[in-house]
Amino acid sequence: MFTPKAFKEQDFETIKAFIKEQPQATVIIKTNTGLEACHIPMYWQDNGSQYGCLYGHIAKINTLNNSDNIDAPWLVIFQDAGHYISPNWYPSKAITHKEVPTWNYRSVHITGLVHLITEPEMLIEILTKLTIDSEANQPIPWSLSDAPVNYIQALCRAIVGIRINITDVQAQFKLSQNKTAENRVGIIAGLGRLRTEKADEMAKLIG
């Protein structure tokens, strides 16, 4: 991933927090017939290695579930929706007119080697962890025990777990770091005038 120095994020604790905040990942692999992509929630876990690993699951009928696809590294991308930044928000634009539209965003690219998981106990562990994370902000969190055991067992027979042992991490958090303090204040003010949750979130990240 091309990452200008100003936007490069290297703090792994920050990167892990972002993955937890934005768990819906895009998984990209190279197959014998071309590129294949899949969108699934994943979570990070420490396994004693430098970067740890990622866990998730796919349907057994998914194209990714093929032993021919696990020899080469997989690419996993986590990113937020970001926000459009108007050049009209820069005070310097009124003086020099040398500003153009851009887009702020955060993105993490992870490369790793995959292991497919079929053991029922491990599948339950993956589903439990994903459920706990996803239900954390619910007034009454749903859990696997809320569903009939035989129903969950049947679902597990239709899925395959994924463990990606991470070999490389690249992160880009483009949050107007390359702009002057005055222009950053202008961007925050411009976002504030939009009065949307998405704009307010980006303003906080910039500030």
Order of alpha helices (4+ residues) and beta strands (2+ residues): alpha-beta-beta-beta-beta-beta-beta-alpha-beta-alpha-alpha-beta-alpha-alpha
